[in-house]
């Protein structure tokens, strides 16, 4: 496996960190990963390893305000910055692999970002995988939510500890400890981010009937961070038959890092391989 680190310019020429895991020779397809809130692109090794076994290249980047990317921690001026950053990132990946099908994977906040991306730029990817996407109420108290709405206008960078319980992410204690000790996790959310995400959740849910891309959604039934009911609500209103929903019994928020991660990453990879076959048949017609 070849591991490559680089950066590219996001909106406002903000430097954004990216990394890639490349199999030897020509890959069968490409998977682009968008991580979640208070997360970074180096926490998806289980998924990367499964894709590598199947000769699928993986590319990812750190969202602005996260990980090794620039920007104030946990802040976004407007959700469109995430949208345009991700679009630029995907254009770079597509230019590198013009003949391979491109799949887009997003977890949690990243799940919202990739669904939004597919709605704004339909037909630009071979399929979308949304892992425990944030499509419901914010995982904060009503009081903090109300404060965020007020402060977004007068002090948009006002931040508070995100209060994420690491034990809600996984039943694997190694993952819980690593998360708690990770120096790249800032643990803070800003007022503007909370408001921009809430607006985008509402818009994305409303747009579900317009969703066109092949879709895989999955969610743990014991997720205490995002709501499986909100994912199911979106999925049920997506038209067509080329879609799948998997509910992992007792799964926590990060199914790809939970004790059943081997099953999860295998099923994601199998879905991608099935879509690779469909894409190949369509190109021959």
Residue, then its C-alpha position, 0 to 999 in steps of 0.5 A: x500500500x502506498x500512503x500519500x499525504x498532501x494538501x489543497x486549497x479550500x474556500x478562501x484558499x484555506x489549506x486543507x490536509x488530505x491523504x490517500x491509500x493506494x493499492x499497487x497498480x490500477x485500482x478497480x474504483x475509488x472511495x472518498x471519505x468525509x469524516x464527522x464532527x470532532x473527527x479526522x481522516x486518520x480514524x478510518x483504518x478498518x475501512x481503508x484496510x478492507x478497501x485495500x484488500x479489494x484494490x480500491x483506492x481511498x482518499x480523504x481530507x480533514x474538514x476545515x477546523x478539524x485535524x491537520x486542516x486550517x481554520x478555527x476549530x469547530x467553526x464554519x462560516x456557512x455550510x456551503x464552505x463544506x460543500x465547496x471544499x468537498x466538491x474541490x476535493x472530489x474534483x482533484x480525486x476524479x482528475x487523478x482517476x478519470x476512468x474509475x468509478x468514484x464512491x463517496x463515504x461520509x460518517x455522521x456530520x460527514x454523512x450529512x455532507x455527502x448526502x448534501x453533495x449528491x443533491x447539489x452535484x447529481x451524477x458526479x459519483x457512482x454511489x454514496x454511503x452514509x454512515x450514521x448520518x446526522x439527519x435529526x435533532x442536534x446531540x445537544x440540550x435545548x438550552x445550548x441549542x437556543x444559545x447557539x441560535x442567538x450567538x450565531x448572529x452576534x458572536x458566531x465563533x462562540x464555542x462550547x465543549x461539544x460534550x461527546x461521550x467517547x463510550x457512545x462511539x464504540x463498544x471497543x475500549x481501545x477505540x474509546x481510549x484512543x479517541x479520548x487521547x487523540x491530540x487532533x480532536x478539538x472537542x469544541x463546537x461553535x454557535x455558527x456551526x450548530x445553526x448551519x448544520x441544523x438548517x442543512x439537516x432540514x433542507x436535506x430531509x426535505x430534498x430526499x425525494x430528489x435524491x438520485x445516486x445509488x445509496x447505502x445507509x447504515x446506522x447502529x440501533x444503539x447510537x446515542x449521537x445521531x438518530x437512526x429514526x432520522x436516517x430511516x425517514x430520509x431513506x424511506x423517501x428516496x425514490x427508486x430501487x438502487x438503495x439499501x439500509x442496514x440497521x446494526x443491532x446494538x451498534x454504537x455511533x462509529x460502526x466502522x470502529x465498533x466490535x462488529x467492524x469486520x462485518x460492517x466494512x465487509x458489507x460496505x465493500x460488497x455493496x461498492x463491488x456490486x455497484x462497480x459491476x453495475x457501472x461496468x455494465x452501463x459503460x458497455x451499453 
